[in-house]
Amino acid sequence: MPFSLPTLPYASDALAPLMSKETIDYHYGRHLQTYIDKVNALVAGTEFEELPLDEVVRRSEGGLYNNAAQAWNHIFFFDSLTPQSKPVGTGLHALILRDFGSVEAFREQLCQRVLTHFASGWVWLIMDCDGKLAIVSTQDAQSMLADGVTPLLTIDLWEHAYYIDHRNRRADYFEAVWQLIDWEKVENRLNLNLFDGL
Ligand code: MN
């Protein structure tokens, strides 16, 4: 089965004005579609053809890795947003307090990583191998799908993610994304990880 563009969990204009319909149409509808099309072209007739996307990311390298990781990262990013963002839930809140001191301190560290990351890439909140929350950034397409690491949240740092709505102002983009994060989904990813570890 070729990979196809998943349905967004919200309408294409639902995140406006924080993220415009034009950005969703280009970023989700065109950039992500292009990565998916390239993955389909590259896996056709190979051992990767029947694998789920995360397995393609884990097992591939080179051009296939770049396109598969970009596809996976984008799906994960857009699935982490909601027009009805609520405060961080109690389980995740406790871990943020333990590992960052406060939600505000966590937000500041995340923001600093977004602002200081050079060129294209992704910033992540992960649970690391030791069960600690950590903020990391990756270059270009690189994903955080790795053994023992649970990606909880990612933010796209490629210019195409923010140039339509914010031009070169990455800080404004971060402020907008922060208001759109679906913390319930982020926390559910944590629960899945804990369940897997039992
Ligand atoms: Mn992107």
Residues whose N, C-alpha, C, O or C-beta is under 5 A from the ligand:
A	BS01	MN	D156 W158 A161
